[in-house]
Amino acid sequence: MTYEILSITDAARGLKYYTVKISDTYDKKLKMPDNSTQAEIDAVVDDELEKERIEDERKATMDKAIEEAYAPLEVRNGTSE
């Protein structure tokens, strides 16, 4: 996993906000302890990316189901010519 920490700013209760650049179009703000190790940041970034991947798959499945629901009856039944 390649990413770049863009900034670290103070948060409440001894925590820090880590603004992480994951890709050219995707930045993520993480709230973590001040003394977080590189391995801990890696784990959180990987976990966030996995959550996003699962959400994208769920959305694609839902979009496909909606598209099929609005398809003409012949297409849904496979009886179109």
MARNUKOL-344120 format. One record per atom (N, C-alpha, C, O, CB): x, y, z. Coordinates in steps of 0.001 Angstrom, whole numbers, always signed. Glycine has a CB too. Layout:
N
<r c1="X" c2="Y" c3="Z"/>
...
END
This chain:
81
<r c1="+843" c2="-1175" c3="+0"/>
<r c1="+0" c2="+0" c3="+0"/>
<r c1="+881" c2="+1228" c3="+0"/>
<r c1="+1689" c2="+1419" c3="+909"/>
<r c1="-955" c2="+3" c3="+1207"/>
<r c1="+731" c2="+2059" c3="-1010"/>
<r c1="+1491" c2="+3294" c3="-1109"/>
<r c1="+576" c2="+4467" c3="-802"/>
<r c1="-506" c2="+4594" c3="-1377"/>
<r c1="+2129" c2="+3444" c3="-2508"/>
<r c1="+1015" c2="+5311" c3="+96"/>
<r c1="+275" c2="+6514" c3="+427"/>
<r c1="+1256" c2="+7544" c3="+951"/>
<r c1="+2418" c2="+7233" c3="+1217"/>
<r c1="-844" c2="+6225" c3="+1465"/>
<r c1="+785" c2="+8763" c3="+1095"/>
<r c1="+1632" c2="+9844" c3="+1570"/>
<r c1="+868" c2="+10611" c3="+2640"/>
<r c1="-302" c2="+10944" c3="+2452"/>
<r c1="+2065" c2="+10784" c3="+400"/>
<r c1="+1525" c2="+10892" c3="+3762"/>
<r c1="+909" c2="+11699" c3="+4811"/>
<r c1="+1094" c2="+13159" c3="+4428"/>
<r c1="+2216" c2="+13662" c3="+4375"/>
<r c1="+1531" c2="+11392" c3="+6224"/>
<r c1="-20" c2="+13835" c3="+4162"/>
<r c1="+27" c2="+15229" c3="+3732"/>
<r c1="+180" c2="+16196" c3="+4897"/>
<r c1="+918" c2="+17177" c3="+4817"/>
<r c1="-1216" c2="+15568" c3="+2956"/>
<r c1="-539" c2="+15898" c3="+5990"/>
<r c1="-445" c2="+16782" c3="+7152"/>
<r c1="-824" c2="+16033" c3="+8414"/>
<r c1="-1523" c2="+15020" c3="+8385"/>
<r c1="-1344" c2="+18015" c3="+6974"/>
<r c1="-335" c2="+16571" c3="+9525"/>
<r c1="-688" c2="+16062" c3="+10851"/>
<r c1="-1088" c2="+17280" c3="+11672"/>
<r c1="-305" c2="+18216" c3="+11837"/>
<r c1="+513" c2="+15255" c3="+11530"/>
<r c1="-2327" c2="+17258" c3="+12188"/>
<r c1="-2812" c2="+18387" c3="+12982"/>
<r c1="-3375" c2="+17868" c3="+14304"/>
<r c1="-3742" c2="+16700" c3="+14429"/>
<r c1="-3892" c2="+19195" c3="+12202"/>
<r c1="-3432" c2="+18760" c3="+15278"/>
<r c1="-3920" c2="+18399" c3="+16606"/>
<r c1="-5414" c2="+18132" c3="+16596"/>
<r c1="-6180" c2="+18777" c3="+15881"/>
<r c1="-3598" c2="+19497" c3="+17605"/>
<r c1="-5802" c2="+17165" c3="+17407"/>
<r c1="-7211" c2="+16860" c3="+17644"/>
<r c1="-7404" c2="+16808" c3="+19162"/>
<r c1="-6436" c2="+16948" c3="+19910"/>
<r c1="-7645" c2="+15494" c3="+16949"/>
<r c1="-8602" c2="+16616" c3="+19607"/>
<r c1="-8901" c2="+16578" c3="+21038"/>
<r c1="-8332" c2="+15324" c3="+21691"/>
<r c1="-8067" c2="+14322" c3="+21026"/>
<r c1="-10410" c2="+16647" c3="+21266"/>
<r c1="-8149" c2="+15401" c3="+23009"/>
<r c1="-7754" c2="+14281" c3="+23858"/>
<r c1="-6456" c2="+13605" c3="+23423"/>
<r c1="-6365" c2="+12377" c3="+23443"/>
<r c1="-8850" c2="+13269" c3="+23884"/>
<r c1="-5464" c2="+14381" c3="+23034"/>
<r c1="-4154" c2="+13830" c3="+22709"/>
<r c1="-4092" c2="+13066" c3="+21398"/>
<r c1="-3142" c2="+12323" c3="+21156"/>
<r c1="-3720" c2="+12941" c3="+23795"/>
<r c1="-5089" c2="+13243" c3="+20559"/>
<r c1="-5101" c2="+12571" c3="+19262"/>
<r c1="-4616" c2="+13523" c3="+18182"/>
<r c1="-4510" c2="+14730" c3="+18401"/>
<r c1="-6512" c2="+12047" c3="+18926"/>
<r c1="-4325" c2="+12970" c3="+17024"/>
<r c1="-3897" c2="+13760" c3="+15867"/>
<r c1="-4751" c2="+13377" c3="+14668"/>
<r c1="-5200" c2="+12237" c3="+14542"/>
<r c1="-2383" c2="+13541" c3="+15561"/>
<r c1="-4966" c2="+14354" c3="+13787"/>
<r c1="-5575" c2="+14089" c3="+12492"/>
<r c1="-4443" c2="+13887" c3="+11492"/>
<r c1="-3586" c2="+14756" c3="+11327"/>
<r c1="-6534" c2="+15256" c3="+12051"/>
<r c1="-4448" c2="+12754" c3="+10836"/>
<r c1="-3499" c2="+12471" c3="+9765"/>
<r c1="-4259" c2="+12583" c3="+8449"/>
<r c1="-5185" c2="+11810" c3="+8202"/>
<r c1="-2837" c2="+11048" c3="+9932"/>
<r c1="-3878" c2="+13535" c3="+7603"/>
<r c1="-4465" c2="+13636" c3="+6274"/>
<r c1="-3570" c2="+12845" c3="+5345"/>
<r c1="-2397" c2="+13175" c3="+5165"/>
<r c1="-4615" c2="+15133" c3="+5803"/>
<r c1="-4124" c2="+11801" c3="+4756"/>
<r c1="-3352" c2="+10844" c3="+3979"/>
<r c1="-3785" c2="+10901" c3="+2519"/>
<r c1="-4976" c2="+10820" c3="+2218"/>
<r c1="-3519" c2="+9417" c3="+4543"/>
<r c1="-2824" c2="+11039" c3="+1613"/>
<r c1="-3106" c2="+11001" c3="+178"/>
<r c1="-2927" c2="+9560" c3="-279"/>
<r c1="-1819" c2="+9026" c3="-268"/>
<r c1="-2168" c2="+11983" c3="-632"/>
<r c1="-4041" c2="+8934" c3="-683"/>
<r c1="-4014" c2="+7528" c3="-1063"/>
<r c1="-3828" c2="+7382" c3="-2567"/>
<r c1="-3171" c2="+6448" c3="-3026"/>
<r c1="-5299" c2="+6824" c3="-615"/>
<r c1="-4402" c2="+8298" c3="-3331"/>
<r c1="-4206" c2="+8308" c3="-4783"/>
<r c1="-4275" c2="+9760" c3="-5249"/>
<r c1="-4447" c2="+10667" c3="-4435"/>
<r c1="-5282" c2="+7417" c3="-5522"/>
<r c1="-4143" c2="+9980" c3="-6542"/>
<r c1="-4194" c2="+11341" c3="-7067"/>
<r c1="-5536" c2="+12007" c3="-6814"/>
<r c1="-5621" c2="+13234" c3="-6751"/>
<r c1="-3901" c2="+11336" c3="-8548"/>
<r c1="-6575" c2="+11216" c3="-6671"/>
<r c1="-7917" c2="+11774" c3="-6510"/>
<r c1="-8545" c2="+11476" c3="-5148"/>
<r c1="-9698" c2="+11837" c3="-4915"/>
<r c1="-8810" c2="+11245" c3="-7593"/>
<r c1="-7815" c2="+10829" c3="-4254"/>
<r c1="-8432" c2="+10378" c3="-3008"/>
<r c1="-7554" c2="+10704" c3="-1805"/>
<r c1="-6449" c2="+10178" c3="-1672"/>
<r c1="-8706" c2="+8875" c3="-3063"/>
<r c1="-8059" c2="+11585" c3="-921"/>
<r c1="-7428" c2="+11888" c3="+363"/>
<r c1="-8357" c2="+11417" c3="+1471"/>
<r c1="-9579" c2="+11447" c3="+1325"/>
<r c1="-7116" c2="+13418" c3="+501"/>
<r c1="-7772" c2="+10984" c3="+2575"/>
<r c1="-8565" c2="+10495" c3="+3702"/>
<r c1="-8011" c2="+11118" c3="+4975"/>
<r c1="-6796" c2="+11193" c3="+5154"/>
<r c1="-8543" c2="+8928" c3="+3783"/>
<r c1="-8896" c2="+11565" c3="+5859"/>
<r c1="-8480" c2="+12113" c3="+7146"/>
<r c1="-8708" c2="+11047" c3="+8210"/>
<r c1="-9819" c2="+10543" c3="+8372"/>
<r c1="-9259" c2="+13428" c3="+7487"/>
<r c1="-7639" c2="+10709" c3="+8937"/>
<r c1="-7694" c2="+9684" c3="+9978"/>
<r c1="-7425" c2="+10326" c3="+11331"/>
<r c1="-6545" c2="+11179" c3="+11450"/>
<r c1="-6673" c2="+8548" c3="+9698"/>
<r c1="-8173" c2="+9924" c3="+12348"/>
<r c1="-7962" c2="+10423" c3="+13703"/>
<r c1="-7325" c2="+9293" c3="+14500"/>
<r c1="-7946" c2="+8255" c3="+14733"/>
<r c1="-9312" c2="+10914" c3="+14367"/>
<r c1="-6058" c2="+9508" c3="+14923"/>
<r c1="-5300" c2="+8448" c3="+15581"/>
<r c1="-4474" c2="+9019" c3="+16729"/>
<r c1="-4301" c2="+10233" c3="+16837"/>
<r c1="-4389" c2="+7729" c3="+14571"/>
<r c1="-3963" c2="+8130" c3="+17590"/>
<r c1="-3092" c2="+8601" c3="+18677"/>
<r c1="-1865" c2="+9329" c3="+18129"/>
<r c1="-1410" c2="+9067" c3="+17015"/>
<r c1="-2649" c2="+7418" c3="+19558"/>
<r c1="-1341" c2="+10253" c3="+18943"/>
<r c1="-215" c2="+11088" c3="+18545"/>
<r c1="+1028" c2="+10251" c3="+18195"/>
<r c1="+1779" c2="+10606" c3="+17287"/>
<r c1="+118" c2="+12074" c3="+19661"/>
<r c1="+1236" c2="+9168" c3="+18898"/>
<r c1="+2452" c2="+8376" c3="+18719"/>
<r c1="+2220" c2="+7144" c3="+17841"/>
<r c1="+2859" c2="+6113" c3="+18051"/>
<r c1="+2991" c2="+7947" c3="+20071"/>
<r c1="+1334" c2="+7234" c3="+16880"/>
<r c1="+1021" c2="+6095" c3="+16005"/>
<r c1="+2249" c2="+5707" c3="+15189"/>
<r c1="+2967" c2="+6563" c3="+14672"/>
<r c1="-165" c2="+6432" c3="+15063"/>
<r c1="+2472" c2="+4403" c3="+15087"/>
<r c1="+3596" c2="+3904" c3="+14298"/>
<r c1="+3191" c2="+3789" c3="+12831"/>
<r c1="+2011" c2="+3845" c3="+12486"/>
<r c1="+4078" c2="+2537" c3="+14835"/>
<r c1="+4188" c2="+3629" c3="+11992"/>
<r c1="+3925" c2="+3460" c3="+10559"/>
<r c1="+3059" c2="+2225" c3="+10314"/>
<r c1="+2169" c2="+2252" c3="+9463"/>
<r c1="+5250" c2="+3345" c3="+9774"/>
<r c1="+3312" c2="+1151" c3="+11050"/>
<r c1="+2540" c2="-82" c3="+10899"/>
<r c1="+1072" c2="+137" c3="+11273"/>
<r c1="+183" c2="-408" c3="+10617"/>
<r c1="+3144" c2="-1199" c3="+11765"/>
<r c1="+808" c2="+927" c3="+12318"/>
<r c1="-565" c2="+1212" c3="+12721"/>
<r c1="-1284" c2="+2059" c3="+11665"/>
<r c1="-2456" c2="+1827" c3="+11366"/>
<r c1="-581" c2="+1930" c3="+14081"/>
<r c1="-581" c2="+3027" c3="+11112"/>
<r c1="-1168" c2="+3848" c3="+10051"/>
<r c1="-1451" c2="+2981" c3="+8833"/>
<r c1="-2515" c2="+3092" c3="+8225"/>
<r c1="-230" c2="+5025" c3="+9674"/>
<r c1="-498" c2="+2111" c3="+8470"/>
<r c1="-696" c2="+1184" c3="+7347"/>
<r c1="-1954" c2="+348" c3="+7548"/>
<r c1="-2759" c2="+194" c3="+6629"/>
<r c1="+528" c2="+263" c3="+7184"/>
<r c1="-2119" c2="-189" c3="+8753"/>
<r c1="-3265" c2="-1049" c3="+9049"/>
<r c1="-4582" c2="-279" c3="+8914"/>
<r c1="-5552" c2="-804" c3="+8368"/>
<r c1="-3138" c2="-1637" c3="+10464"/>
<r c1="-4620" c2="+951" c3="+9406"/>
<r c1="-5841" c2="+1753" c3="+9331"/>
<r c1="-6147" c2="+2114" c3="+7880"/>
<r c1="-7301" c2="+2042" c3="+7457"/>
<r c1="-5705" c2="+3033" c3="+10187"/>
<r c1="-5129" c2="+2501" c3="+7113"/>
<r c1="-5339" c2="+2844" c3="+5706"/>
<r c1="-5855" c2="+1621" c3="+4948"/>
<r c1="-6798" c2="+1733" c3="+4165"/>
<r c1="-4026" c2="+3370" c3="+5065"/>
<r c1="-5243" c2="+453" c3="+5173"/>
<r c1="-5696" c2="-776" c3="+4517"/>
<r c1="-7139" c2="-1102" c3="+4888"/>
<r c1="-7931" c2="-1495" c3="+4031"/>
<r c1="-4783" c2="-1948" c3="+4890"/>
<r c1="-7480" c2="-939" c3="+6164"/>
<r c1="-8840" c2="-1203" c3="+6623"/>
<r c1="-9837" c2="-245" c3="+5967"/>
<r c1="-10914" c2="-669" c3="+5547"/>
<r c1="-8918" c2="-1083" c3="+8150"/>
<r c1="-9495" c2="+1018" c3="+5877"/>
<r c1="-10370" c2="+2002" c3="+5239"/>
<r c1="-10559" c2="+1683" c3="+3762"/>
<r c1="-11669" c2="+1792" c3="+3240"/>
<r c1="-9800" c2="+3418" c3="+5404"/>
<r c1="-9486" c2="+1291" c3="+3087"/>
<r c1="-9595" c2="+939" c3="+1672"/>
<r c1="-10451" c2="-303" c3="+1467"/>
<r c1="-11200" c2="-386" c3="+494"/>
<r c1="-8210" c2="+717" c3="+1075"/>
<r c1="-10349" c2="-1267" c3="+2372"/>
<r c1="-11172" c2="-2466" c3="+2289"/>
<r c1="-12650" c2="-2119" c3="+2481"/>
<r c1="-13508" c2="-2648" c3="+1774"/>
<r c1="-10724" c2="-3499" c3="+3337"/>
<r c1="-12946" c2="-1241" c3="+3424"/>
<r c1="-14327" c2="-798" c3="+3637"/>
<r c1="-14866" c2="-110" c3="+2379"/>
<r c1="-16005" c2="-345" c3="+1978"/>
<r c1="-14409" c2="+161" c3="+4853"/>
<r c1="-14047" c2="+731" c3="+1769"/>
<r c1="-14461" c2="+1430" c3="+550"/>
<r c1="-14697" c2="+432" c3="-587"/>
<r c1="-15652" c2="+580" c3="-1350"/>
<r c1="-13398" c2="+2474" c3="+134"/>
<r c1="-13834" c2="-581" c3="-704"/>
<r c1="-13982" c2="-1590" c3="-1752"/>
<r c1="-15287" c2="-2351" c3="-1581"/>
<r c1="-16013" c2="-2575" c3="-2550"/>
<r c1="-12795" c2="-2563" c3="-1739"/>
<r c1="-15587" c2="-2748" c3="-344"/>
<r c1="-16826" c2="-3477" c3="-54"/>
<r c1="-18040" c2="-2603" c3="-371"/>
<r c1="-19017" c2="-3083" c3="-945"/>
<r c1="-16860" c2="-3930" c3="+1430"/>
<r c1="-17982" c2="-1333" c3="-1"/>
<r c1="-19086" c2="-419" c3="-282"/>
<r c1="-19271" c2="-232" c3="-1790"/>
<r c1="-20401" c2="-187" c3="-2278"/>
<r c1="-18840" c2="+938" c3="+396"/>
<r c1="-18165" c2="-124" c3="-2523"/>
<r c1="-18259" c2="+12" c3="-3981"/>
<r c1="-18882" c2="-1229" c3="-4618"/>
<r c1="-19695" c2="-1117" c3="-5535"/>
<r c1="-16869" c2="+267" c3="-4582"/>
<r c1="-18498" c2="-2417" c3="-4131"/>
<r c1="-19089" c2="-3661" c3="-4642"/>
<r c1="-20579" c2="-3728" c3="-4340"/>
<r c1="-21373" c2="-4131" c3="-5191"/>
<r c1="-18379" c2="-4878" c3="-4039"/>
<r c1="-20956" c2="-3335" c3="-3138"/>
<r c1="-22365" c2="-3339" c3="-2747"/>
<r c1="-23163" c2="-2377" c3="-3626"/>
<r c1="-24268" c2="-2695" c3="-4066"/>
<r c1="-22517" c2="-2957" c3="-1258"/>
<r c1="-22593" c2="-1203" c3="-3875"/>
<r c1="-23265" c2="-212" c3="-4713"/>
<r c1="-23403" c2="-725" c3="-6145"/>
<r c1="-24451" c2="-540" c3="-6765"/>
<r c1="-22495" c2="+1122" c3="-4696"/>
<r c1="-22366" c2="-1366" c3="-6678"/>
<r c1="-22432" c2="-1904" c3="-8036"/>
<r c1="-23500" c2="-2987" c3="-8133"/>
<r c1="-24240" c2="-3040" c3="-9115"/>
<r c1="-21066" c2="-2466" c3="-8461"/>
<r c1="-23586" c2="-3852" c3="-7123"/>
<r c1="-24602" c2="-4901" c3="-7089"/>
<r c1="-26004" c2="-4294" c3="-7042"/>
<r c1="-26914" c2="-4755" c3="-7730"/>
<r c1="-24380" c2="-5826" c3="-5879"/>
<r c1="-26163" c2="-3269" c3="-6232"/>
<r c1="-27457" c2="-2603" c3="-6109"/>
<r c1="-27823" c2="-1901" c3="-7412"/>
<r c1="-28973" c2="-1965" c3="-7846"/>
<r c1="-27438" c2="-1596" c3="-4948"/>
<r c1="-26857" c2="-1232" c3="-8038"/>
<r c1="-27117" c2="-564" c3="-9315"/>
<r c1="-27531" c2="-1563" c3="-10386"/>
<r c1="-28428" c2="-1289" c3="-11184"/>
<r c1="-25881" c2="+210" c3="-9774"/>
<r c1="-26881" c2="-2717" c3="-10404"/>
<r c1="-27223" c2="-3757" c3="-11381"/>
<r c1="-28645" c2="-4275" c3="-11139"/>
<r c1="-29405" c2="-4480" c3="-12086"/>
<r c1="-26206" c2="-4925" c3="-11309"/>
<r c1="-28998" c2="-4485" c3="-9867"/>
<r c1="-30340" c2="-4965" c3="-9535"/>
<r c1="-31398" c2="-3939" c3="-9943"/>
<r c1="-32460" c2="-4306" c3="-10446"/>
<r c1="-30445" c2="-5270" c3="-8029"/>
<r c1="-31111" c2="-2671" c3="-9729"/>
<r c1="-32055" c2="-1626" c3="-10119"/>
<r c1="-32193" c2="-1588" c3="-11634"/>
<r c1="-33301" c2="-1477" c3="-12159"/>
<r c1="-31603" c2="-251" c3="-9584"/>
<r c1="-31063" c2="-1680" c3="-12339"/>
<r c1="-31094" c2="-1673" c3="-13803"/>
<r c1="-31909" c2="-2851" c3="-14337"/>
<r c1="-32698" c2="-2696" c3="-15270"/>
<r c1="-29664" c2="-1718" c3="-14371"/>
<r c1="-31714" c2="-4022" c3="-13742"/>
<r c1="-32472" c2="-5202" c3="-14170"/>
<r c1="-33954" c2="-5064" c3="-13834"/>
<r c1="-34803" c2="-5532" c3="-14592"/>
<r c1="-31905" c2="-6464" c3="-13515"/>
<r c1="-34268" c2="-4436" c3="-12721"/>
<r c1="-35668" c2="-4270" c3="-12330"/>
<r c1="-36421" c2="-3359" c3="-13296"/>
<r c1="-37623" c2="-3524" c3="-13504"/>
<r c1="-35755" c2="-3710" c3="-10915"/>
<r c1="-35716" c2="-2403" c3="-13880"/>
<r c1="-36351" c2="-1490" c3="-14818"/>
<r c1="-36254" c2="-1953" c3="-16264"/>
<r c1="-36759" c2="-1278" c3="-17160"/>
<r c1="-35741" c2="-132" c3="-14689"/>
<r c1="-35616" c2="-3090" c3="-16507"/>
<r c1="-35516" c2="-3625" c3="-17866"/>
<r c1="-36889" c2="-4135" c3="-18306"/>
<r c1="-37692" c2="-4554" c3="-17473"/>
<r c1="-34451" c2="-4766" c3="-17941"/>
<r c1="-37158" c2="-4100" c3="-19600"/>
<r c1="-38436" c2="-4648" c3="-20087"/>
<r c1="-38580" c2="-6120" c3="-19694"/>
<r c1="-37587" c2="-6829" c3="-19529"/>
<r c1="-38540" c2="-4496" c3="-21627"/>
<r c1="-39793" c2="-6553" c3="-19552"/>
<r c1="-40088" c2="-7923" c3="-19130"/>
<r c1="-39418" c2="-8953" c3="-20033"/>
<r c1="-38917" c2="-9967" c3="-19547"/>
<r c1="-41591" c2="-8153" c3="-19114"/>
<r c1="-39404" c2="-8705" c3="-21346"/>
<r c1="-38786" c2="-9650" c3="-22266"/>
<r c1="-37296" c2="-9840" c3="-21988"/>
<r c1="-36768" c2="-10948" c3="-22090"/>
<r c1="-38986" c2="-9186" c3="-23692"/>
<r c1="-36637" c2="-8757" c3="-21641"/>
<r c1="-35204" c2="-8827" c3="-21344"/>
<r c1="-34982" c2="-9594" c3="-20048"/>
<r c1="-34087" c2="-10435" c3="-19967"/>
<r c1="-34589" c2="-7408" c3="-21245"/>
<r c1="-35790" c2="-9308" c3="-19040"/>
<r c1="-35640" c2="-9994" c3="-17753"/>
<r c1="-35895" c2="-11483" c3="-17877"/>
<r c1="-35231" c2="-12275" c3="-17208"/>
<r c1="-36582" c2="-9399" c3="-16722"/>
<r c1="-36841" c2="-11885" c3="-18715"/>
<r c1="-37178" c2="-13307" c3="-18886"/>
<r c1="-36295" c2="-13991" c3="-19915"/>
<r c1="-36330" c2="-15215" c3="-20041"/>
<r c1="-38632" c2="-13455" c3="-19293"/>
<r c1="-35508" c2="-13227" c3="-20648"/>
<r c1="-34656" c2="-13805" c3="-21675"/>
<r c1="-35404" c2="-14241" c3="-22920"/>
<r c1="-34943" c2="-15112" c3="-23658"/>
<r c1="-33926" c2="-14965" c3="-21117"/>
<r c1="-36571" c2="-13630" c3="-23155"/>
<r c1="-37379" c2="-14021" c3="-24304"/>
<r c1="-37369" c2="-12998" c3="-25419"/>
<r c1="-38148" c2="-13105" c3="-26367"/>
<r c1="-38782" c2="-14264" c3="-23875"/>
<r c1="-36478" c2="-11983" c3="-25319"/>
<r c1="-36432" c2="-10982" c3="-26386"/>
<r c1="-35735" c2="-11546" c3="-27606"/>
<r c1="-34914" c2="-12459" c3="-27511"/>
<r c1="-35722" c2="-9708" c3="-25912"/>
<r c1="-36070" c2="-10995" c3="-28730"/>
<r c1="-35511" c2="-11515" c3="-29995"/>
<r c1="-34318" c2="-10739" c3="-30427"/>
<r c1="-33728" c2="-11040" c3="-31465"/>
<r c1="-36541" c2="-11491" c3="-31094"/>
END
